Amino acid sequence: MYKLEDFPLLNTQTLSNLGWAYLYKLDHIDQQTPVDADQRAATINSAYATFRDAITEADYLRQWESSQENKEKHDVEWDRLYQGMVEVCVELGRNQEALVYAETNKARNLGELLAQRKENPQPLEPITYEQITQLLRTSTTALIEWYITDSEIFTFVLSAQGLQVHRSRNVQELEDLVTAYQADYKERNSWSARLPTHLQNLGEILGLAPLLPPDCDQLILSPHWYLHLFPLHALPILPPSPFGRG
């Protein structure tokens, strides 16, 4: 094992590989016997500890990397650390922690983008779970936040009833829709005519309708990745009036 003091980059990369190895191992562990359950619990906890340490070291490395080229190269690797950690936290039922890690990843990427444009030289502080809950100003307000990884779409639904996390593997369907949407966007007449169809398809891919709390009259939407391209407030499954402010 590479030591952090001597080989910080290799140490972090090794931890990353080990964390993903633990996650892949979960796919091959049955849950039919107590022995299987114990092995699964040990594996997922090992993955959690490994990704946690890797994220800490990656953040340390980013502070000391002077080359923008190296930062951009390693940012792709470090993004996968957060993706793995969100998956692990959800597997463990640590939904609040999963949401915070997702938000931290978003804040880190936005801070780096602003720094590149010299708009904000200081790193952005990630929002805490308590700060997120304060966005719900009334008992009938809900927040839906997405976090998209290479293989899954995580949908966090926060309301007065608590925090729920839903997972789907519709990433390929989303990517196909984005390709079609961007192609139509180049031809404004085509984009305008096909927008209702694209939004209908997006709503189905996200599976949004069943996730809405029944008593919700105000909705806050927090997109991620490709979802920033779409006018989410115009999704046809959402009532037009109170949600327009979300």
GUVO-638155 format. One line per 4 residues: their letters; for each residue x, y, z of C-alpha. Coordinates in nm, 2 decimals, decimal comma, padded with zeros to 4 digits. Each point is the difference from the previous one (the first is absolute). Layout:
a = X/Y/Z ~ ...
This chain:
mykl = 00,00/00,00/00,00 ~ 00,14/00,34/-00,10 ~ 00,04/00,23/00,30 ~ -00,17/00,34/-00,01
edfp = 00,31/00,18/00,12 ~ 00,22/-00,15/-00,28 ~ -00,24/-00,05/-00,29 ~ -00,32/00,21/00,07
llnt = -00,14/-00,03/-00,35 ~ 00,06/-00,37/-00,04 ~ -00,13/-00,06/00,35 ~ -00,33/00,19/-00,09
qtls = -00,03/-00,19/-00,32 ~ 00,05/-00,33/00,17 ~ -00,26/00,08/00,26 ~ -00,24/00,09/-00,28
nlgw = 00,06/-00,33/-00,18 ~ -00,05/-00,18/00,33 ~ -00,32/00,17/00,07 ~ -00,15/-00,09/-00,34
ayly = 00,13/-00,36/00,04 ~ -00,21/-00,02/00,32 ~ -00,31/00,13/-00,18 ~ 00,05/-00,24/-00,29
kldh = 00,03/-00,28/00,26 ~ -00,35/00,07/00,13 ~ -00,15/-00,11/-00,33 ~ 00,14/-00,35/00,06
idqq = -00,11/-00,04/00,36 ~ -00,33/-00,18/00,05 ~ -00,22/00,09/00,30 ~ -00,16/-00,34/00,07
tpvd = 00,20/-00,09/00,31 ~ 00,12/00,18/00,31 ~ 00,36/-00,05/-00,12 ~ -00,09/00,18/-00,33
adqr = -00,16/00,28/00,20 ~ 00,31/00,04/00,22 ~ 00,23/-00,01/-00,30 ~ -00,21/00,27/-00,18
aati = 00,00/00,22/00,31 ~ 00,37/-00,03/00,04 ~ 00,06/00,08/-00,37 ~ -00,23/00,31/-00,01
nsay = 00,16/00,13/00,31 ~ 00,34/-00,05/-00,14 ~ -00,11/00,19/-00,31 ~ -00,13/00,29/00,21
atfr = 00,33/00,03/00,20 ~ 00,21/-00,02/-00,32 ~ -00,19/00,26/-00,20 ~ -00,01/00,23/00,30
dait = 00,38/-00,02/00,04 ~ 00,05/00,04/-00,38 ~ -00,22/00,31/-00,01 ~ 00,19/00,16/00,28
eady = 00,33/-00,06/-00,17 ~ -00,13/00,11/-00,34 ~ -00,11/00,33/00,15 ~ 00,34/00,04/00,15
lrqw = 00,17/-00,07/-00,33 ~ -00,22/00,25/-00,19 ~ 00,12/00,28/00,23 ~ 00,36/-00,07/-00,09
essq = -00,03/-00,06/-00,37 ~ 00,13/00,30/-00,19 ~ -00,05/-00,12/-00,35 ~ -00,35/00,07/-00,14
enke = 00,05/-00,30/-00,24 ~ 00,07/-00,23/00,29 ~ -00,30/00,13/00,19 ~ -00,23/-00,06/-00,30
khdv = 00,14/-00,34/-00,05 ~ -00,04/-00,11/00,36 ~ -00,34/00,17/00,04 ~ -00,15/-00,28/-00,21
ewdr = 00,15/-00,26/00,24 ~ -00,11/00,19/00,31 ~ -00,36/00,04/-00,13 ~ -00,02/-00,38/-00,01
lyqg = 00,10/-00,01/00,37 ~ -00,31/00,20/00,08 ~ -00,22/-00,21/-00,22 ~ 00,12/-00,31/00,18
mvev = -00,05/00,16/00,34 ~ -00,36/00,11/-00,08 ~ -00,08/-00,36/-00,11 ~ 00,16/-00,14/00,31
cvel = -00,19/00,24/00,23 ~ -00,33/-00,09/-00,16 ~ 00,08/-00,37/00,03 ~ 00,06/00,06/00,37
grnq = -00,32/00,20/00,04 ~ 00,20/00,32/00,08 ~ -00,22/00,21/-00,22 ~ 00,08/00,33/00,16
ealv = 00,37/-00,07/-00,03 ~ -00,05/-00,10/-00,37 ~ -00,17/00,33/-00,07 ~ 00,28/00,20/00,16
yaet = 00,27/-00,19/-00,20 ~ -00,20/00,07/-00,32 ~ -00,02/00,37/00,09 ~ 00,37/00,01/00,09
nkar = 00,09/-00,14/-00,34 ~ -00,21/00,26/-00,17 ~ 00,15/00,28/00,20 ~ 00,35/-00,12/-00,06
nlge = -00,06/-00,01/-00,38 ~ -00,17/00,34/00,00 ~ 00,27/00,16/00,21 ~ 00,27/-00,14/-00,24
llaq = -00,19/00,14/-00,30 ~ -00,03/00,34/00,16 ~ 00,36/00,00/00,09 ~ 00,10/-00,07/-00,36
rken = -00,20/00,30/-00,11 ~ 00,15/00,20/00,29 ~ -00,35/00,09/00,12 ~ 00,05/-00,15/00,34
pqpl = 00,35/-00,09/00,11 ~ -00,12/-00,14/00,33 ~ -00,13/-00,36/00,02 ~ -00,37/-00,03/00,06
epit = -00,11/-00,15/00,33 ~ -00,25/-00,29/-00,06 ~ -00,34/00,04/00,15 ~ -00,08/-00,20/00,31
yeqi = -00,31/-00,22/00,05 ~ -00,14/00,25/00,25 ~ 00,03/00,28/-00,25 ~ -00,17/-00,21/-00,27
tqll = -00,29/-00,07/00,23 ~ -00,04/00,38/00,07 ~ -00,09/00,04/-00,37 ~ -00,34/-00,17/00,09
rtst = -00,17/00,32/00,12 ~ -00,34/-00,17/00,05 ~ -00,12/-00,35/00,08 ~ -00,14/-00,03/-00,36
tali = 00,33/00,09/-00,17 ~ 00,21/-00,28/-00,15 ~ 00,35/-00,01/-00,15 ~ 00,10/-00,24/-00,27
ewyi = 00,37/-00,03/-00,07 ~ 00,17/-00,22/-00,26 ~ 00,34/-00,15/00,00 ~ 00,11/-00,19/-00,31
tdse = 00,29/-00,24/-00,02 ~ 00,13/-00,21/-00,28 ~ -00,26/-00,27/00,05 ~ -00,28/00,14/00,23
iftf = -00,23/00,29/00,05 ~ -00,05/00,07/00,37 ~ -00,30/00,21/00,09 ~ -00,01/00,15/00,35
vlsa = -00,35/00,11/00,11 ~ 00,00/00,21/00,31 ~ -00,33/00,11/00,16 ~ -00,16/00,03/00,34
qglq = -00,03/-00,38/00,00 ~ 00,38/-00,03/-00,01 ~ 00,26/-00,09/-00,27 ~ -00,06/-00,28/-00,25
vhrs = 00,24/-00,12/-00,26 ~ -00,10/-00,17/-00,33 ~ 00,23/-00,16/-00,24 ~ -00,03/-00,09/-00,37
rnvq = 00,23/-00,12/-00,27 ~ -00,14/00,21/-00,28 ~ 00,32/00,18/-00,07 ~ 00,03/-00,13/-00,35
eled = -00,36/00,11/-00,08 ~ 00,08/00,34/00,14 ~ 00,32/00,03/-00,21 ~ -00,20/-00,10/-00,31
lvta = -00,26/00,26/00,07 ~ 00,26/00,27/00,05 ~ 00,16/-00,08/-00,33 ~ -00,34/00,04/-00,18
yqad = -00,08/00,31/00,20 ~ 00,33/00,17/-00,09 ~ -00,04/-00,10/-00,37 ~ -00,35/00,17/00,00
yker = 00,14/00,30/00,19 ~ 00,22/00,08/-00,29 ~ -00,31/00,04/-00,21 ~ -00,22/00,24/00,20
nsws = -00,32/-00,08/-00,18 ~ 00,05/-00,37/00,05 ~ 00,09/00,05/00,36 ~ -00,31/00,20/00,08
arlp = -00,22/-00,25/-00,17 ~ 00,15/-00,30/00,17 ~ 00,05/00,15/00,34 ~ -00,33/-00,14/00,15
thlq = 00,10/-00,35/-00,11 ~ 00,35/00,03/00,14 ~ -00,14/00,12/00,33 ~ -00,25/-00,28/00,01
nlge = 00,28/-00,25/-00,06 ~ 00,22/00,16/00,26 ~ -00,28/-00,02/00,26 ~ -00,03/-00,37/-00,07
ilgl = 00,37/-00,06/00,02 ~ 00,02/00,17/00,33 ~ -00,31/-00,17/00,13 ~ -00,09/00,32/00,17
apll = -00,38/-00,02/00,04 ~ -00,01/-00,28/00,26 ~ 00,27/00,18/00,21 ~ -00,19/00,32/00,07
ppdc = -00,14/00,03/00,35 ~ -00,38/00,00/-00,02 ~ -00,04/00,32/00,20 ~ 00,27/00,20/-00,17
dqli = -00,09/00,34/-00,13 ~ 00,35/00,14/-00,06 ~ 00,29/-00,19/-00,16 ~ 00,37/00,08/-00,01
lsph = 00,19/-00,17/-00,28 ~ 00,38/-00,04/00,02 ~ 00,14/-00,15/-00,33 ~ 00,33/-00,17/-00,07
wylh = 00,20/-00,07/-00,31 ~ -00,22/-00,02/-00,31 ~ -00,30/00,11/00,18 ~ 00,12/00,36/00,00
lfpl = -00,08/00,00/-00,38 ~ -00,37/-00,04/00,05 ~ -00,27/00,24/00,13 ~ -00,09/-00,22/00,28
halp = -00,28/00,23/00,13 ~ -00,18/-00,08/-00,33 ~ -00,02/-00,37/00,05 ~ -00,36/-00,09/-00,09
ilpp = -00,06/-00,22/00,31 ~ 00,03/00,31/00,22 ~ -00,29/00,23/00,06 ~ 00,08/00,34/-00,16
spfg = -00,06/00,24/00,28 ~ 00,17/-00,06/00,34 ~ 00,30/-00,18/-00,14 ~ 00,10/00,28/-00,23
rg = 00,21/00,15/00,28 ~ 00,19/-00,33/00,06
